Amino acid sequence: MAEFRNSVPDNWFVDPVQLGIPGVRDHDDGALAWQADALCSQTDPEAFFPEKGGSTREAKKICQQCEVSSECLEYALSNDERFGIWGGLSERERRRLRRRA
């Protein structure tokens, strides 16, 4: 039986350097261009993928200040992201949001 490991996925964000200077982008740069402006791309990704039962407080605090958190949440809901904090919500919170919709 494979052991469950809660780790950060390798492809959880697009490298902002590939997208250009954060904060300076056209809105037609692509579906994931918003990630260049995401505050999480400038911080420790481990905070956004805490161990089971770990605190989500630090990640959510960063999300509250992020100007692209709505795009992030929309992405997570559209792509059924099952791990991590996206748009300021945990997987459980996103699941509840989907049920209410």
C-alpha positions in Angstrom: 0.0 0.0 0.0 1.4 3.4 -1.0 1.9 5.8 1.9 -0.1 9.0 1.7 2.2 12.0 1.5 0.8 15.5 1.7 3.2 17.4 -0.5 3.0 20.4 -2.7 2.2 19.5 -6.3 5.0 20.3 -8.8 2.6 22.3 -11.1 0.6 24.3 -8.5 1.5 27.6 -10.2 2.9 29.1 -13.3 6.4 30.6 -12.8 5.8 34.4 -12.7 9.1 35.0 -14.4 7.8 33.3 -17.5 4.7 35.6 -17.4 6.6 38.8 -17.0 6.7 41.5 -14.3 4.1 40.9 -11.5 1.4 43.6 -11.6 2.1 44.5 -15.2 0.1 42.2 -17.5 -2.6 42.3 -20.1 -5.8 40.5 -19.1 -5.5 38.5 -22.3 -2.2 36.9 -21.4 -3.7 33.5 -20.9 -6.0 31.6 -18.5 -3.3 31.5 -15.8 -1.8 34.9 -16.2 -3.3 36.0 -12.9 -0.8 33.8 -11.1 1.9 36.3 -11.9 0.2 38.7 -9.5 -0.6 36.1 -6.8 1.0 36.8 -3.4 1.4 33.1 -2.8 3.9 32.9 -5.7 6.1 35.2 -3.6 5.9 33.1 -0.4 6.5 29.6 0.9 4.2 27.2 -0.9 4.2 24.8 2.1 1.9 27.3 3.8 -0.7 26.7 1.2 -0.5 22.9 1.4 -0.4 22.2 5.2 -0.2 18.7 6.6 -3.5 17.2 7.5 -4.8 19.0 10.6 -2.2 21.8 10.1 -3.0 25.4 10.4 -4.3 27.3 7.3 -4.2 30.6 9.1 -1.0 31.9 7.5 -2.1 31.1 3.9 -5.6 32.6 4.4 -4.0 35.8 5.8 -1.9 36.1 2.6 -5.0 35.4 0.5 -6.9 38.2 2.2 -4.4 40.7 0.9 -4.1 39.2 -2.5 -5.6 41.1 -5.5 -6.2 38.0 -7.5 -7.8 35.8 -4.9 -11.1 35.7 -6.7 -9.4 34.5 -9.9 -7.6 31.9 -7.8 -10.8 30.7 -6.2 -12.5 30.5 -9.6 -9.7 28.5 -10.9 -9.8 26.0 -8.0 -13.6 25.6 -8.3 -13.4 25.1 -12.1 -10.6 22.6 -11.9 -11.8 20.7 -8.8 -8.6 21.4 -6.8 -8.7 19.0 -3.9 -5.7 20.0 -2.0 -4.4 23.3 -0.6 -5.7 26.8 0.1 -7.0 28.5 -3.1 -8.6 31.9 -3.1 -8.5 31.9 0.7 -10.6 28.7 1.1 -9.6 25.2 2.1 -10.7 22.1 0.2 -13.5 21.5 2.8 -14.7 25.2 2.4 -14.7 24.9 -1.4 -16.7 21.7 -1.2 -19.3 23.4 1.0 -19.4 26.3 -1.5 -20.0 23.9 -4.4 -22.8 22.2 -2.6 -24.6 25.5 -1.9 -24.3 26.6 -5.6 
